[in-house]
Amino acid sequence: MRLRSLAVTAAALATTSCPGLGKRAGSIAFTKMHGAGNDFVCLDVGEAGPPADPSALARALCDRRTGIGANGLLLIGPSREADARMILINADGSRAEMCGNGIRCVGKYLHDRGRARGGEVRIETDSGVKRLLLHVEEGRAVAASVDLGPPALLPERLAVPVAPPGVPPRTFEGDRLSMGNPHFVVFLEEDLAAFPVEAYGPAIERHALFPDRTNVEFVRLRGRGEIDQRTWERGAGETLACGTGACASAVAAIRRGHADREVRVRLRGGELRIEWDGRGPVYLTGPAVETFEGEWASPRPRE
């Protein structure tokens, strides 16, 4: 039943005038990109708009065994307010308001295809229009700095008790805030490399204290203005990097007095630099990489 549903979804997309259509009938042209290891399948949907069932399509494309494989699906289309519109669908089919790594990839996609003039691009997201300054080398965008706007500083620090199977019950105290999407930042003293993120992460993500679920950042201080981070992303699981998560962790570190206004965030997929003056917008700087282009053919239904 699931294979048949996915085939219908791709076929429905193929009947539109979407420029993302592949050369073969029923196929979809895509671009695979990543920011610090946080990877995405990008579809240029043009004026046709998003496919009829983007959640099912995201689950199919992002599957690492039977699809292309990614943490999320980025849909790129026109905007009345900005240079382009970005919609992010997580690997599990849920929709995310914002993605700091994904938006850099969209900025690079637009620039490298001649659809963004100069070194600045504005992209509409579910959490508002964001401004990017592109870092260009030999005519290609290699990185970007993103103005994510000011964080939503929620008043409370939370204590979240969880008891996932296979690990000891534990209560995590952390900072709850939003970077256009929800985050819960936990500072730890233990070795992050050995910490069971895959056990505690989903238990916190789906805790009753977070009715819309939350991204979870596990952070260890390395020195003033430098932190290590592992992230359990809402709807995607543990990822090699999370841009808005790095911003949330940096904001929490600055508020706790562990940094002044610049934080270097070391992630499993690379490094990101965060700047925040304690009042205004948060600025995120990191790489954007295009890995390959291709065509995806929907699976045929079983007889």
One Martini backbone bead per residue (centre of mass of N, CA, C, O) as a GRO file, in nm:
protein
  303
    1MET     BB    1   0.057   0.062  -0.021
    2ARG     BB    2   0.296   0.263   0.001
    3LEU     BB    3   0.406   0.235  -0.288
    4ARG     BB    4   0.151   0.330  -0.431
    5SER     BB    5   0.133   0.610  -0.301
    6LEU     BB    6   0.410   0.716  -0.409
    7ALA     BB    7   0.351   0.683  -0.709
    8VAL     BB    8   0.115   0.882  -0.718
    9THR     BB    9   0.268   1.130  -0.623
   10ALA     BB   10   0.473   1.147  -0.858
   11ALA     BB   11   0.265   1.152  -1.086
   12ALA     BB   12   0.130   1.416  -1.001
   13LEU     BB   13   0.383   1.591  -1.042
   14ALA     BB   14   0.425   1.513  -1.353
   15THR     BB   15   0.156   1.683  -1.451
   16THR     BB   16   0.310   1.927  -1.427
   17SER     BB   17   0.513   2.233  -1.497
   18CYS     BB   18   0.753   2.149  -1.346
   19PRO     BB   19   1.105   2.203  -1.358
   20GLY     BB   20   1.166   1.923  -1.184
   21LEU     BB   21   1.150   1.754  -1.417
   22GLY     BB   22   1.245   1.493  -1.578
   23LYS     BB   23   1.329   1.330  -1.874
   24ARG     BB   24   1.167   1.113  -1.759
   25ALA     BB   25   0.890   0.961  -1.716
   26GLY     BB   26   0.801   1.030  -1.378
   27SER     BB   27   1.035   1.207  -1.308
   28ILE     BB   28   1.270   1.375  -1.075
   29ALA     BB   29   1.445   1.652  -1.032
   30PHE     BB   30   1.756   1.688  -0.844
   31THR     BB   31   1.932   1.821  -0.548
   32LYS     BB   32   2.220   1.762  -0.362
   33MET     BB   33   2.269   1.883  -0.022
   34HIS     BB   34   2.488   2.062   0.224
   35GLY     BB   35   2.534   2.160   0.584
   36ALA     BB   36   2.758   2.022   0.772
   37GLY     BB   37   2.594   1.734   0.691
   38ASN     BB   38   2.319   1.858   0.642
   39ASP     BB   39   2.085   1.694   0.440
   40PHE     BB   40   1.938   1.746   0.099
   41VAL     BB   41   1.652   1.757  -0.100
   42CYS     BB   42   1.610   1.942  -0.403
   43LEU     BB   43   1.318   2.119  -0.528
   44ASP     BB   44   1.208   2.276  -0.824
   45VAL     BB   45   0.868   2.393  -0.849
   46GLY     BB   46   0.786   2.660  -0.915
   47GLU     BB   47   0.469   2.767  -1.011
   48ALA     BB   48   0.324   2.496  -0.926
   49GLY     BB   49   0.427   2.407  -0.666
   50PRO     BB   50   0.362   2.195  -0.448
   51PRO     BB   51   0.290   1.897  -0.396
   52ALA     BB   52   0.016   1.726  -0.293
   53ASP     BB   53   0.229   1.518  -0.115
   54PRO     BB   54   0.502   1.603   0.057
   55SER     BB   55   0.527   1.390   0.281
   56ALA     BB   56   0.550   1.134   0.107
   57LEU     BB   57   0.785   1.233  -0.067
   58ALA     BB   58   0.990   1.272   0.163
   59ARG     BB   59   0.996   0.978   0.263
   60ALA     BB   60   1.102   0.866  -0.006
   61LEU     BB   61   1.358   1.045  -0.065
   62CYS     BB   62   1.493   1.018   0.240
   63ASP     BB   63   1.548   0.734   0.210
   64ARG     BB   64   1.852   0.546   0.262
   65ARG     BB   65   1.757   0.275   0.092
   66THR     BB   66   1.507   0.366  -0.133
   67GLY     BB   67   1.629   0.642  -0.184
   68ILE     BB   68   1.839   0.908  -0.157
   69GLY     BB   69   1.885   1.064   0.106
   70ALA     BB   70   1.786   1.247   0.405
   71ASN     BB   71   1.673   1.492   0.638
   72GLY     BB   72   1.538   1.657   0.387
   73LEU     BB   73   1.296   1.859   0.209
   74LEU     BB   74   1.344   2.104  -0.048
   75LEU     BB   75   1.131   2.365  -0.148
   76ILE     BB   76   1.150   2.565  -0.450
   77GLY     BB   77   1.006   2.892  -0.490
   78PRO     BB   78   0.816   3.147  -0.526
   79SER     BB   79   0.798   3.506  -0.427
   80ARG     BB   80   0.652   3.816  -0.317
   81GLU     BB   81   0.890   3.896  -0.085
   82ALA     BB   82   1.122   3.738  -0.241
   83ASP     BB   83   1.343   3.541  -0.423
   84ALA     BB   84   1.224   3.301  -0.241
   85ARG     BB   85   1.081   2.983  -0.149
   86MET     BB   86   1.088   2.785   0.156
   87ILE     BB   87   1.036   2.431   0.210
   88LEU     BB   88   1.032   2.207   0.494
   89ILE     BB   89   1.066   1.849   0.497
   90ASN     BB   90   1.093   1.601   0.681
   91ALA     BB   91   1.168   1.266   0.682
   92ASP     BB   92   0.874   1.209   0.835
   93GLY     BB   93   0.677   1.458   0.698
   94SER     BB   94   0.725   1.699   0.852
   95ARG     BB   95   0.703   2.043   0.925
   96ALA     BB   96   0.929   2.314   0.909
   97GLU     BB   97   0.998   2.648   0.975
   98MET     BB   98   1.323   2.602   0.997
   99CYS     BB   99   1.672   2.619   0.841
  100GLY     BB  100   2.005   2.698   0.859
  101ASN     BB  101   2.125   2.497   0.645
  102GLY     BB  102   1.911   2.500   0.417
  103ILE     BB  103   1.919   2.807   0.344
  104ARG     BB  104   2.208   2.802   0.232
  105CYS     BB  105   2.146   2.608   0.000
  106VAL     BB  106   1.943   2.790  -0.141
  107GLY     BB  107   2.133   3.026  -0.190
  108LYS     BB  108   2.327   2.868  -0.370
  109TYR     BB  109   2.130   2.772  -0.583
  110LEU     BB  110   2.053   3.055  -0.686
  111HIS     BB  111   2.329   3.171  -0.752
  112ASP     BB  112   2.447   2.937  -0.945
  113ARG     BB  113   2.171   3.001  -1.141
  114GLY     BB  114   2.120   3.324  -1.162
  115ARG     BB  115   1.885   3.410  -0.917
  116ALA     BB  116   2.114   3.595  -0.770
  117ARG     BB  117   2.208   3.911  -0.706
  118GLY     BB  118   2.486   3.922  -0.588
  119GLY     BB  119   2.549   3.872  -0.223
  120GLU     BB  120   2.228   3.879  -0.193
  121VAL     BB  121   1.951   3.706  -0.019
  122ARG     BB  122   1.596   3.639  -0.012
  123ILE     BB  123   1.402   3.420   0.213
  124GLU     BB  124   1.115   3.247   0.241
  125THR     BB  125   0.949   3.136   0.539
  126ASP     BB  126   0.764   3.013   0.807
  127SER     BB  127   0.949   3.250   0.982
  128GLY     BB  128   1.011   3.426   0.743
  129VAL     BB  129   1.230   3.660   0.625
  130LYS     BB  130   1.561   3.597   0.503
  131ARG     BB  131   1.902   3.706   0.521
  132LEU     BB  132   2.175   3.670   0.283
  133LEU     BB  133   2.532   3.630   0.280
  134LEU     BB  134   2.751   3.556   0.032
  135HIS     BB  135   3.022   3.330  -0.029
  136VAL     BB  136   3.248   3.384  -0.298
  137GLU     BB  137   3.410   3.150  -0.535
  138GLU     BB  138   3.455   3.150  -0.856
  139GLY     BB  139   3.124   3.204  -0.881
  140ARG     BB  140   3.073   3.041  -0.609
  141ALA     BB  141   2.895   2.933  -0.350
  142VAL     BB  142   3.029   2.829  -0.013
  143ALA     BB  143   2.873   3.037   0.174
  144ALA     BB  144   2.686   3.173   0.469
  145SER     BB  145   2.507   3.451   0.607
  146VAL     BB  146   2.251   3.458   0.862
  147ASP     BB  147   1.954   3.631   0.936
  148LEU     BB  148   1.743   3.515   1.210
  149GLY     BB  149   1.699   3.694   1.417
  150PRO     BB  150   1.559   3.706   1.706
  151PRO     BB  151   1.515   3.544   1.981
  152ALA     BB  152   1.294   3.345   2.169
  153LEU     BB  153   1.276   3.422   2.508
  154LEU     BB  154   1.200   3.217   2.735
  155PRO     BB  155   1.147   3.225   3.085
  156GLU     BB  156   1.222   2.918   3.111
  157ARG     BB  157   1.357   2.657   3.289
  158LEU     BB  158   1.373   2.313   3.239
  159ALA     BB  159   1.247   2.001   3.371
  160VAL     BB  160   1.311   1.676   3.214
  161PRO     BB  161   1.161   1.375   3.252
  162VAL     BB  162   1.306   1.050   3.169
  163ALA     BB  163   1.237   0.681   3.052
  164PRO     BB  164   1.406   0.516   2.858
  165PRO     BB  165   1.500   0.245   2.713
  166GLY     BB  166   1.829   0.121   2.820
  167VAL     BB  167   1.829   0.362   3.030
  168PRO     BB  168   1.849   0.576   3.266
  169PRO     BB  169   1.683   0.769   3.443
  170ARG     BB  170   1.621   1.130   3.369
  171THR     BB  171   1.696   1.477   3.442
  172PHE     BB  172   1.665   1.767   3.235
  173GLU     BB  173   1.828   2.073   3.228
  174GLY     BB  174   1.706   2.363   3.039
  175ASP     BB  175   1.676   2.565   2.746
  176ARG     BB  176   1.400   2.749   2.622
  177LEU     BB  177   1.372   2.816   2.265
  178SER     BB  178   1.359   3.031   1.964
  179MET     BB  179   1.447   3.011   1.587
  180GLY     BB  180   1.147   2.956   1.457
  181ASN     BB  181   1.213   2.704   1.631
  182PRO     BB  182   1.228   2.455   1.860
  183HIS     BB  183   1.429   2.447   2.175
  184PHE     BB  184   1.655   2.229   2.377
  185VAL     BB  185   1.914   2.310   2.608
  186VAL     BB  186   2.189   2.095   2.710
  187PHE     BB  187   2.423   2.081   2.967
  188LEU     BB  188   2.728   1.895   2.976
  189GLU     BB  189   3.008   1.693   3.123
  190GLU     BB  190   3.014   1.470   2.941
  191ASP     BB  191   3.079   1.262   2.689
  192LEU     BB  192   2.943   1.307   2.379
  193ALA     BB  193   3.035   1.056   2.212
  194ALA     BB  194   2.892   0.854   2.446
  195PHE     BB  195   2.622   0.971   2.428
  196PRO     BB  196   2.268   0.872   2.426
  197VAL     BB  197   2.093   1.031   2.201
  198GLU     BB  198   1.899   0.799   2.084
  199ALA     BB  199   1.743   0.789   2.365
  200TYR     BB  200   1.693   1.086   2.482
  201GLY     BB  201   1.597   1.256   2.245
  202PRO     BB  202   1.304   1.139   2.181
  203ALA     BB  203   1.196   1.175   2.472
  204ILE     BB  204   1.211   1.485   2.466
  205GLU     BB  205   1.071   1.562   2.203
  206ARG     BB  206   0.787   1.398   2.318
  207HIS     BB  207   0.722   1.558   2.548
  208ALA     BB  208   0.459   1.712   2.714
  209LEU     BB  209   0.610   1.999   2.728
  210PHE     BB  210   0.603   1.945   2.395
  211PRO     BB  211   0.340   1.964   2.188
  212ASP     BB  212   0.536   2.027   1.913
  213ARG     BB  213   0.786   1.955   1.983
  214THR     BB  214   1.158   1.915   1.978
  215ASN     BB  215   1.464   2.025   1.975
  216VAL     BB  216   1.789   1.878   2.072
  217GLU     BB  217   2.064   1.999   2.276
  218PHE     BB  218   2.392   1.874   2.327
  219VAL     BB  219   2.628   2.030   2.553
  220ARG     BB  220   2.984   2.126   2.553
  221LEU     BB  221   3.235   2.280   2.700
  222ARG     BB  222   3.568   2.408   2.587
  223GLY     BB  223   3.537   2.720   2.616
  224ARG     BB  224   3.543   3.034   2.555
  225GLY     BB  225   3.332   3.034   2.279
  226GLU     BB  226   3.324   2.700   2.293
  227ILE     BB  227   3.146   2.419   2.143
  228ASP     BB  228   2.980   2.119   2.175
  229GLN     BB  229   2.748   1.931   1.946
  230ARG     BB  230   2.438   1.754   1.972
  231THR     BB  231   2.152   1.653   1.762
  232TRP     BB  232   1.798   1.625   1.802
  233GLU     BB  233   1.571   1.616   1.547
  234ARG     BB  234   1.277   1.708   1.454
  235GLY     BB  235   1.189   1.450   1.225
  236ALA     BB  236   1.518   1.320   1.191
  237GLY     BB  237   1.707   1.303   1.420
  238GLU     BB  238   2.023   1.257   1.409
  239THR     BB  239   2.258   1.503   1.316
  240LEU     BB  240   2.552   1.658   1.201
  241ALA     BB  241   2.362   1.920   1.190
  242CYS     BB  242   2.236   2.245   1.339
  243GLY     BB  243   2.171   2.568   1.292
  244THR     BB  244   1.951   2.655   1.499
  245GLY     BB  245   2.086   2.492   1.726
  246ALA     BB  246   2.347   2.655   1.737
  247CYS     BB  247   2.205   2.918   1.809
  248ALA     BB  248   2.070   2.824   2.071
  249SER     BB  249   2.333   2.745   2.216
  250ALA     BB  250   2.470   3.021   2.200
  251VAL     BB  251   2.259   3.182   2.351
  252ALA     BB  252   2.277   3.017   2.611
  253ALA     BB  253   2.581   3.069   2.662
  254ILE     BB  254   2.562   3.377   2.681
  255ARG     BB  255   2.346   3.391   2.910
  256ARG     BB  256   2.549   3.215   3.107
  257GLY     BB  257   2.858   3.338   3.051
  258HIS     BB  258   3.042   3.162   2.822
  259ALA     BB  259   3.003   3.425   2.642
  260ASP     BB  260   2.972   3.708   2.457
  261ARG     BB  261   2.916   3.707   2.094
  262GLU     BB  262   3.096   3.452   2.018
  263VAL     BB  263   3.047   3.120   1.862
  264ARG     BB  264   3.192   2.802   1.845
  265VAL     BB  265   3.055   2.523   1.666
  266ARG     BB  266   3.094   2.178   1.722
  267LEU     BB  267   3.032   1.928   1.489
  268ARG     BB  268   3.011   1.630   1.321
  269GLY     BB  269   3.011   1.808   1.026
  270GLY     BB  270   3.135   2.071   1.172
  271GLU     BB  271   3.138   2.431   1.154
  272LEU     BB  272   2.997   2.710   1.339
  273ARG     BB  273   2.908   3.061   1.340
  274ILE     BB  274   2.812   3.279   1.613
  275GLU     BB  275   2.615   3.586   1.651
  276TRP     BB  276   2.546   3.787   1.960
  277ASP     BB  277   2.445   4.085   2.154
  278GLY     BB  278   2.171   4.011   2.342
  279ARG     BB  279   1.923   4.148   2.142
  280GLY     BB  280   1.934   4.084   1.851
  281PRO     BB  281   2.035   3.927   1.603
  282VAL     BB  282   2.118   3.618   1.460
  283TYR     BB  283   2.432   3.489   1.334
  284LEU     BB  284   2.499   3.262   1.061
  285THR     BB  285   2.796   3.064   0.973
  286GLY     BB  286   2.835   2.857   0.670
  287PRO     BB  287   2.825   2.600   0.468
  288ALA     BB  288   2.771   2.515   0.107
  289VAL     BB  289   2.676   2.206  -0.068
  290GLU     BB  290   2.711   2.041  -0.378
  291THR     BB  291   2.700   1.700  -0.477
  292PHE     BB  292   2.435   1.637  -0.670
  293GLU     BB  293   2.261   1.524  -0.958
  294GLY     BB  294   1.920   1.404  -1.053
  295GLU     BB  295   1.691   1.120  -1.085
  296TRP     BB  296   1.360   1.027  -0.976
  297ALA     BB  297   1.189   0.721  -0.955
  298SER     BB  298   0.911   0.587  -0.894
  299PRO     BB  299   0.772   0.334  -0.752
  300ARG     BB  300   0.629   0.043  -0.827
  301PRO     BB  301   0.363  -0.124  -0.800
  302ARG     BB  302   0.244  -0.398  -0.683
  303GLU     BB  303   0.071  -0.684  -0.806
   0.00000   0.00000   0.00000
